[in-house]
Amino acid sequence: MELQFKISAFKQLSAEELYSILQLRSEVFVVEQNCVYQDIDGKDKKAIHVIGEYDGKIAAYTRIFKAGDYFDNASIGRVVVDANYRDRKWGHDLIRESISAIQGHFGESPITISAQLYLQKFYENHGFVVVGETYLEDGIPHIEMLRA
């Protein structure tokens, strides 16, 4: 069984889907990465949500934005794969799906991301290049990257 993707605007998400998304983001970004920060930042309402489901469970997720909603360019954020499925390399499928969703929904190609520094090579494999200096975001080293 493969990961099945679903693309949804905020208002299309069911309460159960939203709960599962927020639970996954909290498990990874707050608990696993030991980072206390405000994940629910008010931007989910503007985002398009890219949801990867496996066996009825949300296993992978990103949110995407059109140009001007987060960065000057379109962007991908909150990239997360459930720890139980990381050995399946679904992060690559998730990024490809997110790039495709940006092009399909917004008709835009330049994409800016704020990547955790340790994932720089992962994103370079998807055509992103470093465009800034390393900086701390919520105590975690990040790097701005661009896919033209």
C-alpha positions in Angstrom: 0.0 0.0 0.0 1.3 3.4 -1.0 0.8 6.8 0.5 -2.4 8.5 -0.8 -2.4 12.3 -1.1 -5.2 14.6 -0.6 -5.1 18.4 -1.1 -7.5 20.5 0.9 -8.2 24.1 1.7 -8.6 24.8 5.5 -12.5 25.0 5.2 -12.5 21.5 3.5 -10.7 19.8 6.4 -13.0 17.8 8.7 -12.6 18.3 12.4 -11.0 14.8 12.6 -8.5 15.6 9.9 -7.5 18.9 11.5 -7.1 17.2 14.9 -4.9 14.5 13.3 -2.8 17.1 11.5 -2.3 19.2 14.7 -1.5 16.1 16.7 1.2 14.9 14.2 2.7 18.4 14.1 2.7 18.6 17.9 4.2 15.1 18.2 7.1 16.0 15.9 7.8 19.7 16.3 7.0 20.1 20.0 7.6 16.8 21.7 10.2 14.9 19.5 12.2 18.0 18.7 11.8 19.3 22.3 10.8 22.7 21.1 8.2 24.8 22.9 6.6 27.1 20.3 3.3 28.2 19.0 2.5 25.7 16.2 -1.1 27.0 15.8 0.0 30.3 14.3 -3.1 31.6 12.5 -1.6 30.7 9.1 -3.4 27.4 8.6 -6.5 29.2 7.4 -4.6 30.7 4.5 -2.8 27.5 3.6 -3.6 24.7 1.3 -3.0 21.4 3.2 -1.1 18.5 1.6 -2.1 15.3 3.4 -0.5 11.9 2.9 -2.6 9.1 4.3 -1.6 5.5 4.8 -4.0 2.9 6.1 -6.5 5.5 7.2 -4.0 7.5 9.2 -2.3 10.8 8.4 1.4 9.8 7.9 2.8 12.8 6.2 1.8 16.5 5.8 2.8 19.9 4.6 1.0 23.2 4.2 1.6 25.4 1.1 1.1 29.1 0.6 0.8 31.3 -2.5 3.3 34.1 -3.0 2.9 36.9 -0.4 1.0 34.8 2.2 4.2 33.7 4.0 7.3 34.6 1.9 7.5 36.8 -1.2 7.4 33.5 -3.2 5.1 30.5 -2.8 6.3 28.4 0.1 6.1 25.0 1.7 6.0 24.6 5.5 5.4 22.3 8.4 6.9 19.4 6.5 6.4 16.4 8.6 6.4 12.6 8.3 5.2 10.4 11.2 8.2 8.8 12.9 6.7 5.3 12.4 7.0 5.8 8.6 10.2 7.6 8.0 12.0 4.4 6.9 9.8 4.5 3.8 11.3 7.7 2.5 7.9 9.3 2.1 9.4 12.7 2.7 10.5 12.7 -1.0 7.0 11.9 -2.2 5.6 14.6 0.1 7.9 17.3 -1.3 7.2 16.3 -4.9 3.5 16.4 -4.2 3.8 19.8 -2.5 5.8 21.3 -5.4 3.2 19.9 -7.8 0.3 21.3 -5.7 1.9 24.8 -5.7 2.2 24.7 -9.4 -1.3 23.3 -9.9 -3.1 25.6 -7.4 -1.1 28.8 -7.7 0.6 28.5 -11.1 3.9 29.6 -9.5 7.3 28.1 -9.7 9.7 30.0 -7.4 9.3 28.4 -4.0 11.0 29.6 -0.8 11.3 27.4 2.3 12.7 27.9 5.8 14.5 24.5 6.2 15.9 22.9 9.3 19.6 23.0 8.6 20.1 19.2 9.0 17.7 18.7 6.0 19.7 20.9 3.6 20.8 18.0 1.4 17.3 16.5 1.4 15.9 19.7 -0.1 18.9 20.1 -2.5 17.8 16.8 -4.0 14.5 18.5 -4.9 16.1 21.5 -6.6 16.3 23.9 -3.7 19.5 26.0 -3.2 20.6 27.9 -0.1 20.0 31.7 -0.4 20.8 32.9 3.1 22.8 32.5 6.2 21.9 30.0 8.9 19.6 31.4 11.6 17.9 30.1 14.7 14.1 29.7 14.6 12.6 28.5 17.9 16.1 27.4 19.0 16.7 25.2 15.9 19.2 26.1 13.1 17.4 26.9 9.8 18.4 28.0 6.4 16.4 29.8 3.7 16.3 27.9 0.5 14.8 28.7 -3.0 13.6 26.5 -5.8 13.5 28.7 -8.9 
